Amino acid sequence: MLVYLAGLSALIWTALLGFHGRFWQAGPILRPGKTHKTLPPVSVVVPARDEAESIKSCLSSLLTQDYAGQYRIVLTDDRSTDGTGDLARGLPDPQGKLTVLDGQHRPDEAWSGKLWAVEQGVARVRAECPEDDGYILLTDADIEHDPAHISTLVEKAEREGLDMVSEMVELNCVSAAEKALVPAFVFFFALLYPFAKVADPKSRTAAAAGGTILIRRAALTRIGGIAALRGALIDDCTLAAHVKRSGGRIYLGHSCLARSIRPYPHPRDIWRMIARTAYVQLHYSPLILAGTVLGMLLVWILPIFLALFGKGQARKLAALAWLASMASYMPTLRRFRMSPFWALLLPVVAIFYTAATVGSAVDHHRGRGVRWKNRAYTEATHAG
């Protein structure tokens, strides 16, 4: 029996490495280029709730963009209690690019809080400029952008005829918890949504990263606007799925021009980040959850266990699977400029992520729902 399980694990790793969109590669990275032409108009929409620690850095980086085209920023202060809106209004803005909105109460529970804030920002953009020319950039209030970031995104979309360009921003990786767990978050995301499949029009795989989503205004209109996503808790991937199903071409990569300001100093902070939407990702299905747990055990835990304690052919096959898993992690570790020895922790990290996923399900079935930014949500829609 152990030989068959070890063989199955090795077979799964052979399929993942050879036929799963090259997920293990470091992924595409947009580099800044030079342009002398005028670019299409861009409106940046930033939803913010209790972001006093990061809002100045975020908006200052957006106000100093080197962009050769019409450019505006709309921040929706989603009823913050820490003075986020006042801090935003106090920033120097000599060209009048920034508009700060006071967020209104959600019209009904069908809207998630973040998406209602985004909807208000997009509505202001449309009120000021009804034409569907140019792009909207959706970004979080804890992201810093290099001066060339937005022009680089737009040039990519214009050059390749893309409806959406999204990037995973650089994440903090300083504390011990971040070093152990954050690179794995990026790695597992790429395993779920291989970037090559996201970009392939023939593949149904669609994904985006909420920190940076540039979308054509015409594409957003075509899918029914932000209202089409209004209950989504995994709003970035839901948006990508809508755009791709509508016939749009999308791109997902890594950013070298934008970074997250938010730290995750303790494992519990990363646990909360995972548990927030893990069960949503599984469509609230106990059956899919059970399959996920069994899959994690087979792919990540069994190989190291049998490689260390097994015998004969089972041990050899398990060792091959274990080596394959570590080898697949190396490009991600190089991206984070970390030692390859961190790959030895992958089975432990997999147990942590599995436990957080189970914890997400427990929270849901106890009626706690999803908690984020002092809001609780018990229902969501999701497009996978």
N, C-alpha and C positions, 0 to 999 in steps of 0.2 A: 504493500500500500504506500509506504513512504517513497519508494522508487517512482511510483506513478505520480505522486504529488510533486516530487522534485522535478520530474520530467515535465509536468504541466507548467510549473513555474518557469522553467527554462524555455519552454515553448512560447509562453506568453511574452517573455522578455525578447525573444527572437522576433516575434510579431511587432512588438512595440518599437523596437529599434529599427526594423526594416520597413514597416508598412504603416506607421502612424504619424505621417506628416513631418518627419524629422523633428519631433517635439524637443528632443534632447539638445539640439543645436542652440547656440547662444541667442539666436533670433535676430531679425533685421533691426538696424539702428539708423535713424535719420540723421544725416550730418548737414550742418548749415552750408549753403552755397551762396553765390553772389548773383544778384539780379539787378537789372537796371530798368525793368519795366514796371509800370503801375499795376498793382495787384488788386483783385476784387475786394469790395468792402467786407469787413469782418466785425461782428458784434460779439463781445465776450459776455457770457452770462455766468454769474457766480452766486450760487446759493450759500448762505452763511448763517449758522446758528451757533452762538457762543464760541466764536473764533477769535477772541481778543488777543490771544497769544500769537496768532499767525497772520491776522488780516493785514497788518501794515506791510509785512514783507511780501505777501501775495500781491496786493494791489499795487505796491510800488514797482514790483517787477513787471506788472502788466502795463502800468502807465509809462514805462520807459522802453517799451518795445520799439524796435527799429523796423517799422512796417511801412512799405511804400504804397499806401492805399488808405481809403476811409476806414476809420477805426474807432470803436466806442466800447465802453464797458458798462454793464448794468449789474449792480450787486443787489440782491434781495436779502435784506436783513430779516431772517425768519424768526421774529419775535425773540431775539436774544435778550438775555438778562445780564450780560457782562459788558455792555457798552460797545459791542461790535460795530453797530451802525454809526455811533458818534466818532469812533476812531477812524472809520472809513471816510466820513465827511470832513474830518480834520486834515486829511492828506493834501499836500500841494498838488494842484491840478490846473496849471495855468492855461491849458488848451481846452478845458471843459469836456474832457473825454468821459468822465466818470459820473454815472447817475446812481444814487443810492435810494432804494425803495424800502418803505416800511411794509413788511410782509403782512398780509391779511389772514384772517382765520380761514382754515380749510373749509370749503363749501360743504363737504361731506366726508365721511370716513373712507370713501373709495380712493381718495388721494393719499399717497404717502407724503409725509411732510416735506421731504427734500424735493420731490417732483412738483409739488404745489408751488414751492419757492421758485423752481426753474420755470414753471409755466408763467408765473407773474413776470419774470425777467424777459422771457421770450415775447410775451404779450406787449411789453413796453417797447421792445425792439420793433415789432410789427406796427405798433401805433405810430412810431416815429418814422418808419420807412416801410410802407406796405409792400413794395415790390419784393419779389423773391430772388433778388440778385445777391450773389456773394454767399457768405458762410456765417454760421454761428459756432462759436467755440464754447463748449461746456467744460468748466473746470472747477475744481474744489477750492475752498478758501484756505487750504493748508498746503498749497503748491507754490513754489517759486519758479519763475520762468526766466531763462536767459533772454537777452534782448532779441536774438535771432529766432526764437522758438516759433512764434506764430507765422512768420514769413516762411520758415522751413516747412511747416505743416501745409500751408496754402500752396506752396510751390509743388509739393508732392501730389496734392490733390489735382492741381491744374495740369501737371505734366502727364499724369497717368489716367486722368478722367475718373477719379474716385469720388464717390458720394460721401464717404466717411473715412477719416484718418484718425486713428486712436493710438495712444502710446501708454505703456506702463512707465510711470515716472520712476526716477531713482528713489529707492526707499532707504531710510535710516538703517544702518547696520553697524552700530557702535557698541551697545551693551551686549552682555553675554547672551541674553535671551534673543536679541535681534540676530546675532551671528549664528545662533543655532537654528532659528526658526524662520527668519525672513527670507533668506535665499530659497528655502524649501517652499515657501508660499508662491514665489515666482515660478519655481520648477513645477509644482503641482498644477498651477494655473495653465502653464504651457502643455502639460500632459492632458488636461481636460479639453483645452482649446488650442491645438497645434496652430501656430501662426500661419504656416503654409496652407493649411486647410481653410482658415479664416479668409485668406486672400484669394482662394480658388473659387471662381464663380460656379463651378460644377459641384462643389461640396456644400452640404447643408450646414456645416459648422459655422457659427457666427458668434463673435465675442468682441468686447471692447473693454477698455479700462477707464473708469469714471474720472480719473484725474485729468485726462486730456482726451476730449472728443471733439473733433472738428467735423461739422456736418453741413452739407449744402442746404441752404434754405429751401430750395425746391424739393429736395429729398425729404426734408422734415415735413413739408406740406403734403407731399405725396402719401406719407404713411398716416396722416391724420393729426400731425403735431404731437406735442408732449401729452395731450389728452389720451392718445392711444396707449400710453405706458402707465397711466396715472396710479394704478395700484401696485406697480412692480416694486419689489424690494431689491432685486438685482437689476436695477434700471439700465445699467450700461450694456449688459449682454442682451437684455430685452430690446433695447433700441437697435443694437446691431442686427438682431434677428429680424426685426421689422424691415429695416433698410434692405437687407439681403433678400428677403422674400419678395420685396417690391421690385426686384431687378437691379438694385444698386450694387456697385462694387465697393468693397470695404478693405481696409488695411489695419493691421494691428502689429505693433513692434515695440521696441524698447526706446526710451528717450535718453539722450545724453545732454538735453537742454532744459530739462525740468526735473525738479526734485521735491519730495515730500518733506515738509517741516515737522510733521508729527512724529514724535518718538514713541517707541514701544519698549520701555525700560524693563518690564517684568513679563514673565510668561503669561500671567493672567490677562495682560493687555492684548496679547496676540490671540489668546483663547477666545476673548470676547469678539475680536475681529472675525475669527473663523465661525464661531457659533452664531453670529448675527444672521448669516444667510445660508449656512451649510444645509440645513434641513429643507429650506426653500429650494435649494439646488436639486434636491432629491424629490421634489414635487410632494413633499409631506407624506411619502410612502414608506411605511414600515418594511415592506417587502424589498424595496430598493435599498433602504438602509441596511437591511440584513445582508443583501448581496454586496454592498459596498464594504461592509466590515469583513466579510469573508474574502473579498478580493484583496483588500489591504493586507490581510493575514497571509494570503497565498503569495502575493507579489513582493512584500517587503519583510515580513517577519519569518515565515517558514524557511526561506533560503539561508539566512544567517544561522538560524537554529540548527538546521540539518548540516550546514557546512561545519559547524563547530562540534556537534554532538552525534551526527549521523555516521553511517558506515557504508563502505563499498560504493556502488553505483549511485545510490541516493545522495551520498555526500558529495561526489564529484559533480553531479547535475546541479545540486543546490549551490555549490561553490561557483559554478558558471553563472547561475542566475544572480547571485550576490555580487559578483564582479561586474556583471552587466549593469546592475542597478547603480553601483558606485560610478562606473564609467559614464553613464548617462548624466550624472549630476555634475561632472567636472566642468563643462562649459559654463554652467550657472555659477559655480564657485569662482571661476576665473573672472566672470563679469563683476562679481562682488570683491574681487582682489583678495580672496581668502585661500588658505592652505587646502590642498586636496584631502588632507587628513580629516577635514570636517565631514567628508562623505561616509566615514565610519559611523557617524551618528544617525544616518538616515533611518535605520529601523526604529530607533528611539523616537525620532521626529515623526515617523509615520504613526507610531502608537499615540503620540500627542495629538496629531491631527485627527486620527480616528476617534479618540476620546472626546475631542471638542465637537466632532460631528454628532456623536451619540448624545452629548450634552445639549446640543441644539435641538435634537428631537425630544429629549426629556423636557426641556423648557416649553416647547410647543404643546406637548400633550398635558402639561401641567397648567396650561393657560397663560403662561408668561409671554408667549409670542416673541417677537423680535424687539429688542431694546437698542436704541441708538439716539444719542444726543438728547437724553431725557424724554424720549418719546417711546411709546410701546405700540406695536402693531401685531395683530393676531392673524390677519389674512393678507394674502398677496397674490398677485398674478405673476406668472413667469412664462417666458417663451424660451424654450431650450433649443 
